Amino acid sequence: DSAYVLVVDQAQVDVWGQPGLDLNDVRVDAEAAHVDGPVDNAYGIACRLTGERDDASYVYFMISSDGYYAVVRQHDRERTFLNPAGDFEPLLAIDQTPKAVNRLSATCQGQALSFSVNGQVVGTYTETELTHGDVAVMASSFNEPGVNILFDNVIVRQP
C-alpha cells in the first residue's frame, strides 16, 4: 500500500530509514502503526541525524505501543532523555488499540524542538549541539525482537 515498514529482528536495536537530506530546520509528519511483535517497543521520527549507524547522532521523538513517549538526544554514543521524566513516561494521546494509526509530528527549528502525537503537543525542548542533518523514521526493540512498524504519509518540509 505504498507504506514503509521497519522490522527490528534483534533485541536492543534501533533501525531507521532516511532519505539522505541535510537540513537545519525541518518539520516531519508521519502516520505510524504497530503491525506486529512486542508492544514493549518504540517508534517515531528523528531529525538532525549525522554519522554512521554505530556513531550516529540524532534527536529521536518516539512513542511505544504500550502508551509511553520519550524524546532522546543520541550523541557521542550517549543517550540523554530530553522529556521531563528523564525516561519514558505515559501519554494518554497514544492510541494503544492493536494496529491503530498514531499521527506524529516533530519540528526541529533552530534550538527549539517540539513533538506532538495525534494533534496533542507533547512538549518543547532545547538542543544546542545538534544543528543539522538528515531526518528518519525509526523503530526500536527492547528485550524482545520482532517489532514491526508501518509508516505512511511521511511529509518532510521546512517550517
TORPA-30322 format. One record per residue: residue number from 1; residue in three letters; x, y, z of N, C-alpha, C in turn. Coordinates in nm, 3 decimals. Layout:
N
NUM,ALA,X,Y,Z,X,Y,Z,X,Y,Z
...
END
This chain:
159
1,ASP,0.081,-0.120,0.000,0.000,0.000,0.000,0.085,0.127,0.000
2,SER,0.203,0.119,-0.056,0.295,0.233,-0.062,0.333,0.285,0.076
3,ALA,0.340,0.197,0.172,0.384,0.234,0.307,0.526,0.184,0.327
4,TYR,0.592,0.237,0.429,0.730,0.200,0.462,0.725,0.119,0.591
5,VAL,0.783,0.001,0.589,0.779,-0.088,0.705,0.919,-0.109,0.758
6,LEU,0.933,-0.095,0.890,1.059,-0.126,0.957,1.036,-0.246,1.047
7,VAL,1.121,-0.347,1.032,1.115,-0.466,1.115,1.245,-0.474,1.194
8,VAL,1.233,-0.486,1.324,1.351,-0.496,1.411,1.359,-0.640,1.457
9,ASP,1.450,-0.716,1.397,1.455,-0.860,1.423,1.562,-0.900,1.525
10,GLN,1.613,-0.805,1.599,1.706,-0.832,1.709,1.661,-0.752,1.831
11,ALA,1.699,-0.797,1.949,1.667,-0.724,2.071,1.766,-0.609,2.091
12,GLN,1.720,-0.503,2.157,1.803,-0.389,2.192,1.867,-0.319,2.071
13,VAL,1.784,-0.297,1.967,1.836,-0.239,1.843,1.744,-0.127,1.796
14,ASP,1.805,-0.019,1.743,1.732,0.088,1.673,1.758,0.070,1.524
15,VAL,1.655,0.079,1.443,1.672,0.079,1.297,1.600,0.200,1.241
16,TRP,1.645,0.245,1.125,1.580,0.360,1.064,1.598,0.360,0.914
17,GLY,1.513,0.438,0.850,1.523,0.465,0.707,1.530,0.615,0.690
18,GLN,1.622,0.659,0.605,1.643,0.802,0.587,1.655,0.837,0.439
19,PRO,1.611,0.958,0.401,1.613,0.996,0.260,1.746,1.052,0.210
20,GLY,1.838,1.089,0.299,1.967,1.143,0.256,1.966,1.295,0.240
21,LEU,1.902,1.363,0.333,1.894,1.509,0.329,1.989,1.569,0.433
22,ASP,2.019,1.696,0.419,2.093,1.769,0.521,2.021,1.900,0.544
23,LEU,1.944,1.905,0.652,1.857,2.019,0.678,1.890,2.080,0.813
24,ASN,1.877,2.212,0.823,1.891,2.280,0.952,1.757,2.279,1.024
25,ASP,1.656,2.333,0.961,1.522,2.341,1.019,1.429,2.250,0.941
26,VAL,1.349,2.170,1.013,1.263,2.074,0.945,1.143,2.040,1.032
27,ARG,1.034,2.009,0.964,0.917,1.951,1.030,0.887,1.820,0.958
28,VAL,0.865,1.715,1.035,0.832,1.584,0.979,0.699,1.539,1.040
29,ASP,0.606,1.505,0.952,0.478,1.448,0.994,0.470,1.307,0.939
30,ALA,0.414,1.215,1.018,0.402,1.077,0.973,0.286,1.010,1.045
31,GLU,0.229,0.912,0.977,0.132,0.822,1.040,0.206,0.692,1.065
32,ALA,0.194,0.639,1.186,0.268,0.519,1.222,0.177,0.421,1.294
33,ALA,0.199,0.292,1.268,0.118,0.188,1.332,0.205,0.068,1.367
34,HIS,0.180,0.014,1.484,0.244,-0.111,1.528,0.168,-0.225,1.461
35,VAL,0.235,-0.297,1.373,0.171,-0.402,1.295,0.181,-0.537,1.364
36,ASP,0.297,-0.565,1.427,0.319,-0.696,1.486,0.436,-0.689,1.584
37,GLY,0.447,-0.791,1.666,0.558,-0.801,1.759,0.524,-0.745,1.895
38,PRO,0.625,-0.738,1.982,0.601,-0.694,2.121,0.556,-0.549,2.128
39,VAL,0.468,-0.521,2.225,0.422,-0.383,2.245,0.523,-0.303,2.326
40,ASP,0.618,-0.370,2.387,0.729,-0.301,2.454,0.829,-0.266,2.346
41,ASN,0.807,-0.152,2.282,0.884,-0.110,2.165,0.893,0.042,2.166
42,ALA,0.952,0.096,2.064,0.950,0.241,2.044,0.955,0.266,1.894
43,TYR,0.890,0.375,1.852,0.896,0.414,1.711,0.862,0.561,1.697
44,GLY,0.914,0.619,1.589,0.886,0.760,1.569,0.972,0.824,1.464
45,ILE,1.008,0.950,1.490,1.074,1.037,1.394,1.207,1.085,1.452
46,ALA,1.307,1.094,1.368,1.435,1.152,1.409,1.467,1.271,1.320
47,CYS,1.539,1.366,1.378,1.591,1.478,1.300,1.737,1.499,1.340
48,ARG,1.805,1.579,1.258,1.946,1.614,1.282,2.035,1.491,1.294
49,LEU,2.006,1.395,1.208,2.079,1.268,1.205,2.208,1.285,1.125
50,THR,2.319,1.260,1.191,2.450,1.264,1.125,2.530,1.143,1.169
51,GLY,2.629,1.107,1.090,2.717,0.995,1.125,2.663,0.862,1.079
52,GLU,2.744,0.761,1.100,2.709,0.624,1.063,2.634,0.556,1.177
53,ARG,2.575,0.442,1.148,2.487,0.372,1.243,2.544,0.359,1.384
54,ASP,2.667,0.312,1.398,2.723,0.290,1.531,2.764,0.419,1.601
55,ASP,2.790,0.525,1.526,2.832,0.652,1.584,2.736,0.765,1.549
56,ALA,2.613,0.733,1.520,2.518,0.834,1.476,2.477,0.926,1.590
57,SER,2.448,1.051,1.553,2.390,1.149,1.643,2.255,1.189,1.587
58,TYR,2.157,1.210,1.676,2.024,1.248,1.631,1.937,1.282,1.752
59,VAL,1.821,1.341,1.723,1.715,1.358,1.821,1.602,1.266,1.776
60,TYR,1.553,1.182,1.867,1.454,1.079,1.838,1.328,1.108,1.919
61,PHE,1.218,1.138,1.849,1.088,1.162,1.909,1.010,1.032,1.898
62,MET,0.983,0.964,2.008,0.929,0.829,1.999,0.810,0.805,2.090
63,ILE,0.727,0.710,2.046,0.619,0.658,2.128,0.635,0.507,2.135
64,SER,0.558,0.446,2.224,0.558,0.299,2.231,0.415,0.250,2.218
65,SER,0.402,0.125,2.178,0.269,0.068,2.159,0.196,0.045,2.290
66,ASP,0.268,0.050,2.402,0.203,0.034,2.532,0.180,0.168,2.603
67,GLY,0.184,0.279,2.526,0.136,0.407,2.577,0.236,0.502,2.639
68,TYR,0.362,0.491,2.602,0.465,0.579,2.658,0.529,0.663,2.547
69,TYR,0.595,0.771,2.587,0.670,0.852,2.492,0.803,0.893,2.555
70,ALA,0.895,0.934,2.469,1.022,0.991,2.514,1.080,1.073,2.399
71,VAL,1.163,1.169,2.435,1.241,1.245,2.338,1.386,1.228,2.380
72,VAL,1.466,1.174,2.290,1.602,1.136,2.324,1.702,1.204,2.231
73,ARG,1.810,1.248,2.289,1.924,1.300,2.213,2.033,1.195,2.220
74,GLN,2.074,1.145,2.104,2.183,1.048,2.093,2.303,1.122,2.036
75,HIS,2.414,1.127,2.112,2.532,1.200,2.067,2.655,1.143,2.137
76,ASP,2.761,1.122,2.062,2.885,1.065,2.117,2.858,0.935,2.193
77,ARG,2.772,0.851,2.134,2.737,0.721,2.192,2.669,0.730,2.328
78,GLU,2.614,0.846,2.358,2.545,0.866,2.485,2.402,0.910,2.459
79,ARG,2.308,0.849,2.528,2.166,0.878,2.512,2.118,0.961,2.631
80,THR,2.057,1.077,2.600,2.005,1.165,2.703,1.857,1.191,2.678
81,PHE,1.774,1.167,2.778,1.631,1.196,2.766,1.609,1.345,2.784
82,LEU,1.533,1.407,2.693,1.503,1.549,2.700,1.369,1.577,2.765
83,ASN,1.279,1.477,2.767,1.148,1.498,2.828,1.160,1.501,2.980
84,PRO,1.063,1.564,3.048,1.075,1.593,3.191,1.107,1.474,3.280
85,ALA,1.053,1.356,3.253,1.074,1.241,3.342,1.217,1.187,3.334
86,GLY,1.289,1.222,3.227,1.423,1.167,3.210,1.421,1.020,3.173
87,ASP,1.308,0.972,3.125,1.287,0.833,3.085,1.155,0.830,3.009
88,PHE,1.112,0.712,2.971,0.980,0.701,2.909,0.874,0.742,3.011
89,GLU,0.770,0.812,2.962,0.661,0.849,3.051,0.528,0.828,2.980
90,PRO,0.421,0.800,3.056,0.291,0.772,2.996,0.236,0.891,2.920
91,LEU,0.162,0.860,2.813,0.097,0.965,2.734,-0.039,0.914,2.687
92,LEU,-0.146,0.975,2.736,-0.281,0.932,2.703,-0.316,0.953,2.556
93,ALA,-0.248,1.044,2.487,-0.278,1.073,2.347,-0.244,0.957,2.254
94,ILE,-0.165,0.861,2.299,-0.127,0.747,2.214,-0.242,0.648,2.207
95,ASP,-0.283,0.615,2.085,-0.388,0.514,2.065,-0.322,0.376,2.075
96,GLN,-0.357,0.301,2.179,-0.297,0.170,2.204,-0.377,0.055,2.144
97,THR,-0.484,0.086,2.072,-0.562,-0.017,2.005,-0.473,-0.093,1.909
98,PRO,-0.482,-0.227,1.903,-0.398,-0.302,1.809,-0.408,-0.247,1.666
99,LYS,-0.292,-0.225,1.606,-0.277,-0.175,1.469,-0.331,-0.034,1.447
100,ALA,-0.352,0.040,1.556,-0.401,0.178,1.545,-0.296,0.266,1.480
101,VAL,-0.342,0.365,1.406,-0.254,0.464,1.345,-0.240,0.582,1.440
102,ASN,-0.117,0.619,1.471,-0.088,0.737,1.551,-0.021,0.840,1.461
103,ARG,-0.070,0.964,1.466,-0.014,1.073,1.386,0.095,1.142,1.468
104,LEU,0.215,1.143,1.415,0.331,1.202,1.481,0.377,1.325,1.406
105,SER,0.423,1.425,1.480,0.479,1.545,1.419,0.596,1.593,1.504
106,ALA,0.709,1.614,1.439,0.829,1.663,1.508,0.884,1.782,1.431
107,THR,0.918,1.887,1.505,0.978,2.006,1.445,1.111,2.034,1.512
108,CYS,1.214,2.052,1.430,1.346,2.092,1.477,1.378,2.224,1.407
109,GLN,1.369,2.333,1.481,1.386,2.466,1.423,1.476,2.548,1.515
110,GLY,1.596,2.581,1.464,1.693,2.648,1.548,1.727,2.559,1.666
111,GLN,1.723,2.616,1.785,1.748,2.537,1.906,1.620,2.477,1.964
112,ALA,1.506,2.509,1.904,1.377,2.463,1.956,1.334,2.334,1.889
113,LEU,1.290,2.240,1.970,1.238,2.111,1.923,1.097,2.097,1.978
114,SER,1.005,2.044,1.899,0.871,2.019,1.950,0.818,1.887,1.895
115,PHE,0.726,1.828,1.970,0.673,1.696,1.935,0.524,1.694,1.967
116,SER,0.446,1.639,1.874,0.304,1.620,1.901,0.262,1.480,1.856
117,VAL,0.162,1.428,1.926,0.107,1.296,1.898,-0.044,1.310,1.886
118,ASN,-0.097,1.270,1.773,-0.240,1.277,1.747,-0.296,1.416,1.775
119,GLY,-0.220,1.518,1.736,-0.264,1.656,1.749,-0.238,1.718,1.885
120,GLN,-0.193,1.641,1.982,-0.164,1.694,2.116,-0.016,1.726,2.128
121,VAL,0.015,1.851,2.160,0.154,1.890,2.179,0.205,1.820,2.305
122,VAL,0.311,1.743,2.289,0.370,1.669,2.399,0.468,1.756,2.476
123,GLY,0.546,1.836,2.402,0.640,1.923,2.469,0.731,1.995,2.372
124,THR,0.799,2.095,2.426,0.902,2.165,2.351,1.032,2.153,2.430
125,TYR,1.142,2.145,2.359,1.272,2.116,2.418,1.378,2.204,2.352
126,THR,1.494,2.210,2.413,1.603,2.289,2.359,1.722,2.198,2.330
127,GLU,1.784,2.216,2.215,1.902,2.140,2.175,2.000,2.237,2.112
128,THR,2.123,2.243,2.164,2.221,2.340,2.114,2.336,2.278,2.035
129,GLU,2.361,2.148,2.052,2.477,2.087,1.986,2.446,2.031,1.847
130,LEU,2.331,1.967,1.831,2.295,1.909,1.702,2.219,2.015,1.623
131,THR,2.277,2.064,1.515,2.220,2.179,1.445,2.169,2.148,1.304
132,HIS,2.207,2.033,1.249,2.163,1.999,1.113,2.174,1.848,1.094
133,GLY,2.119,1.800,0.984,2.133,1.659,0.950,2.011,1.608,0.877
134,ASP,2.008,1.477,0.863,1.902,1.408,0.791,1.782,1.388,0.884
135,VAL,1.674,1.343,0.827,1.556,1.301,0.902,1.542,1.150,0.883
136,ALA,1.461,1.087,0.967,1.441,0.943,0.955,1.313,0.902,1.024
137,VAL,1.258,0.790,0.981,1.159,0.719,1.061,1.235,0.605,1.129
138,MET,1.201,0.581,1.256,1.279,0.486,1.335,1.188,0.387,1.408
139,ALA,1.245,0.272,1.439,1.179,0.172,1.523,1.285,0.108,1.612
140,SER,1.243,0.072,1.733,1.337,0.018,1.830,1.277,-0.102,1.902
141,SER,1.363,-0.197,1.933,1.323,-0.310,2.016,1.391,-0.296,2.151
142,PHE,1.335,-0.362,2.249,1.396,-0.364,2.382,1.436,-0.508,2.413
143,ASN,1.364,-0.577,2.498,1.405,-0.712,2.539,1.369,-0.820,2.438
144,GLU,1.272,-0.794,2.352,1.228,-0.893,2.254,1.242,-0.840,2.112
145,PRO,1.287,-0.925,2.019,1.289,-0.884,1.878,1.151,-0.900,1.815
146,GLY,1.140,-0.864,1.688,1.017,-0.885,1.613,0.926,-0.765,1.604
147,VAL,0.976,-0.647,1.638,0.896,-0.524,1.629,0.873,-0.493,1.481
148,ASN,0.749,-0.469,1.444,0.711,-0.443,1.306,0.625,-0.316,1.304
149,ILE,0.680,-0.208,1.246,0.613,-0.077,1.245,0.594,-0.030,1.101
150,LEU,0.475,0.019,1.073,0.441,0.071,0.940,0.432,0.223,0.946
151,PHE,0.498,0.290,0.852,0.493,0.436,0.840,0.426,0.471,0.707
152,ASP,0.340,0.569,0.710,0.271,0.612,0.588,0.256,0.764,0.593
153,ASN,0.237,0.822,0.475,0.215,0.966,0.463,0.320,1.047,0.536
154,VAL,0.445,1.011,0.516,0.555,1.084,0.575,0.580,1.210,0.492
155,ILE,0.574,1.325,0.558,0.592,1.452,0.490,0.705,1.526,0.558
156,VAL,0.804,1.566,0.478,0.920,1.641,0.528,0.912,1.780,0.465
157,ARG,0.916,1.883,0.551,0.909,2.020,0.499,0.985,2.112,0.592
158,GLN,1.017,2.228,0.540,1.080,2.329,0.623,0.971,2.410,0.690
159,PRO,0.985,2.434,0.822,0.879,2.506,0.895,0.873,2.654,0.857
END
